[in-house]
Amino acid sequence: MSIKINIADNDTPMEQPKKDSGIKIEITKRDRIEWDLNLKTALNGDLMILDHKDIDIVVKPDSKKIVTFAKELVSDVVYGAESRLLEYLRRQGVIVHDSIQGGNIYGSLEGKIMNSSTFHPIKTTLLKISDWMKTEEPYIKGSTAYDDMQDDLLLEPDNENSTELGEVPHSEKKGSIDNSNLFAPYLYGRYTY
């Protein structure tokens, strides 16, 4: 709950106080906004968001920048996610329109957060990143479900995709090629045919 105080300018002299002195106290209740992000704080105060499957997002409060990095491999998928995030924030009015550029680390993109006198820029940025993450949930769930399905297909195949032998025991020698007693003719002469 917040308290709102309005002080009005009275034209009356200070010697004659009135009952209505121009100070109005109004108690207003603001809605509480909550969102979930997998957020960590770096030693220098940067906020690291690690929720996305392909990218890591770093919000730098000191320099008012957002920098995105690839989690593993730099690919078109990673660039697409970075670009979607920064374009979403640009359309929402969070970052400066002409500030989206490549970062100084290979495969990173960055943008500058706008200044605001009415809203807290960093909190607003985190809220909008959380909103963007909600739009990315179907993509993240679909790609992880596909990866899990491929892993299950390889590691635990069904009857159609497995052999009749089941578990094959390991032995010292397998197959028809003996690798311990190979005759190498090139060792005994120039070339023997």
C-alpha positions as CSV (number, residue, x, y, z in Angstrom):
1,M,0.0,0.0,0.0
2,S,1.3,3.4,-0.9
3,I,0.6,6.9,0.5
4,K,0.1,9.7,-2.0
5,I,0.6,13.2,-0.7
6,N,-0.4,16.3,-2.7
7,I,0.7,19.7,-1.6
8,A,-1.2,22.6,-3.1
9,D,0.1,26.1,-3.3
10,N,-2.0,28.5,-1.2
11,D,-2.0,32.2,-1.8
12,T,-2.9,33.0,1.8
13,P,-0.2,34.4,4.1
14,M,1.4,32.1,6.7
15,E,0.0,34.1,9.6
16,Q,-3.6,33.0,9.0
17,P,-3.7,29.2,9.0
18,K,-6.8,27.7,7.5
19,K,-8.4,24.5,8.3
20,D,-7.8,23.4,4.7
21,S,-4.0,23.9,4.4
22,G,-3.8,22.4,0.9
23,I,-2.2,19.1,2.0
24,K,-4.2,16.2,0.9
25,I,-3.3,12.7,2.0
26,E,-4.7,9.9,-0.1
27,I,-4.1,6.2,0.5
28,T,-4.1,4.2,-2.7
29,K,-3.6,0.5,-3.1
30,R,-1.6,-0.5,-6.1
31,D,-1.8,-3.9,-7.8
32,R,1.1,-6.1,-7.2
33,I,2.8,-7.5,-10.3
34,E,4.6,-10.8,-9.9
35,W,6.6,-12.8,-12.5
36,D,8.9,-15.8,-12.5
37,L,12.4,-15.7,-14.0
38,N,15.5,-17.9,-13.4
39,L,17.6,-15.0,-12.3
40,K,21.1,-14.8,-10.9
41,T,23.1,-11.8,-9.8
42,A,26.8,-11.5,-10.9
43,L,29.5,-10.1,-8.7
44,N,29.3,-6.7,-10.5
45,G,25.5,-6.5,-10.1
46,D,24.5,-7.7,-13.6
47,L,21.3,-9.7,-13.7
48,M,21.6,-13.0,-15.6
49,I,18.5,-14.7,-16.9
50,L,19.0,-18.3,-17.7
51,D,15.5,-19.5,-18.5
52,H,15.7,-19.8,-22.3
53,K,16.9,-23.0,-24.0
54,D,19.2,-21.3,-26.6
55,I,20.3,-18.0,-25.1
56,D,21.4,-16.4,-21.8
57,I,20.2,-12.8,-21.2
58,V,22.2,-10.3,-19.2
59,V,20.7,-7.1,-18.0
60,K,23.4,-4.5,-17.0
61,P,21.8,-1.9,-14.6
62,D,25.0,0.3,-14.5
63,S,25.3,0.8,-18.3
64,K,21.5,0.2,-18.9
65,K,22.1,-2.5,-21.5
66,I,20.7,-5.9,-22.4
67,V,23.2,-8.4,-23.8
68,T,22.2,-11.8,-25.1
69,F,24.7,-14.7,-25.5
70,A,24.5,-18.2,-27.0
71,K,24.2,-21.0,-24.5
72,E,26.2,-23.5,-26.5
73,L,26.5,-23.2,-30.3
74,V,26.1,-20.1,-32.4
75,S,23.5,-20.9,-35.1
76,D,20.6,-19.5,-36.9
77,V,18.3,-20.7,-34.1
78,V,20.3,-18.7,-31.5
79,Y,20.4,-15.6,-33.6
80,G,16.7,-15.9,-34.2
81,A,16.0,-16.1,-30.4
82,E,18.3,-13.1,-29.7
83,S,16.7,-11.1,-32.5
84,R,13.1,-11.9,-31.4
85,L,13.9,-10.8,-27.8
86,L,15.4,-7.5,-28.8
87,E,12.8,-6.7,-31.4
88,Y,10.0,-7.5,-28.9
89,L,11.6,-5.2,-26.3
90,R,12.0,-2.5,-29.0
91,R,8.3,-2.8,-29.9
92,Q,7.3,-2.6,-26.2
93,G,9.3,0.6,-25.9
94,V,11.9,-0.7,-23.5
95,I,15.1,-0.4,-25.6
96,V,16.2,2.4,-27.9
97,H,15.2,1.7,-31.5
98,D,18.6,2.2,-33.2
99,S,20.7,0.6,-30.4
100,I,20.3,-3.0,-31.4
101,Q,23.7,-4.2,-32.5
102,G,26.2,-7.1,-32.4
103,G,28.1,-7.3,-29.1
104,N,31.8,-7.5,-28.6
105,I,31.6,-11.3,-28.0
106,Y,31.0,-13.5,-31.0
107,G,27.3,-14.3,-31.5
108,S,26.0,-11.8,-29.0
109,L,23.4,-9.0,-29.5
110,E,22.9,-6.0,-27.3
111,G,20.5,-3.1,-26.9
112,K,20.4,0.1,-24.8
113,I,17.5,0.4,-22.2
114,M,15.6,3.7,-22.5
115,N,15.6,6.2,-19.6
116,S,12.3,6.9,-17.8
117,S,11.1,9.3,-15.2
118,T,7.8,7.5,-14.6
119,F,8.8,3.9,-14.5
120,H,11.8,2.0,-13.1
121,P,13.7,1.0,-16.3
122,I,15.3,-2.2,-14.9
123,K,12.1,-3.6,-13.3
124,T,10.1,-2.8,-16.4
125,T,12.8,-4.5,-18.5
126,L,12.6,-7.6,-16.4
127,L,8.8,-7.6,-16.6
128,K,8.9,-7.4,-20.4
129,I,11.5,-10.1,-20.6
130,S,9.3,-12.3,-18.5
131,D,6.4,-11.6,-20.8
132,W,8.6,-12.5,-23.8
133,M,9.6,-15.8,-22.1
134,K,5.9,-16.7,-21.9
135,T,5.6,-16.3,-25.6
136,E,8.6,-18.6,-26.1
137,E,7.3,-21.4,-23.9
138,P,5.6,-23.4,-26.7
139,Y,8.9,-23.3,-28.7
140,I,11.0,-24.4,-25.6
141,K,8.5,-27.1,-24.7
142,G,8.3,-28.4,-28.2
143,S,12.0,-28.6,-28.8
144,T,12.8,-30.2,-25.5
145,A,10.0,-32.7,-26.0
146,Y,11.4,-33.6,-29.5
147,D,14.9,-34.0,-28.0
148,D,13.5,-36.2,-25.2
149,M,11.7,-38.3,-27.8
150,Q,14.9,-38.8,-29.8
151,D,16.8,-39.8,-26.7
152,D,14.1,-42.3,-25.7
153,L,14.1,-43.7,-29.3
154,L,17.8,-44.4,-29.1
155,L,18.2,-45.5,-25.5
156,E,14.9,-47.4,-24.9
157,P,13.6,-48.5,-28.3
158,D,10.3,-50.3,-28.6
159,N,9.9,-53.8,-30.0
160,E,9.7,-52.6,-33.6
161,N,13.0,-50.8,-33.4
162,S,15.0,-53.3,-31.4
163,T,16.7,-56.7,-32.1
164,E,15.6,-60.1,-31.0
165,L,18.8,-60.7,-29.1
166,G,18.2,-58.2,-26.4
167,E,21.3,-57.7,-24.2
168,V,24.5,-58.9,-26.0
169,P,27.2,-59.9,-23.5
170,H,30.7,-58.5,-23.9
171,S,33.5,-60.8,-24.8
172,E,37.2,-60.5,-25.4
173,K,37.0,-61.4,-29.1
174,K,34.1,-60.4,-31.4
175,G,33.7,-60.7,-35.1
176,S,35.9,-62.4,-37.7
177,I,38.9,-60.0,-37.8
178,D,41.7,-60.9,-35.4
179,N,43.3,-57.6,-34.4
180,S,46.1,-59.1,-32.2
181,N,48.0,-61.1,-34.8
182,L,47.9,-59.1,-38.0
183,F,50.4,-59.8,-40.7
184,A,51.7,-56.6,-42.2
185,P,53.5,-57.5,-45.5
186,Y,54.8,-53.9,-45.9
187,L,57.0,-54.5,-42.8
188,Y,59.1,-57.4,-44.4
189,G,59.7,-56.0,-47.9
190,R,59.2,-53.0,-50.0
191,Y,55.7,-54.0,-51.3
192,T,54.7,-57.7,-51.6
193,Y,51.8,-58.5,-53.7
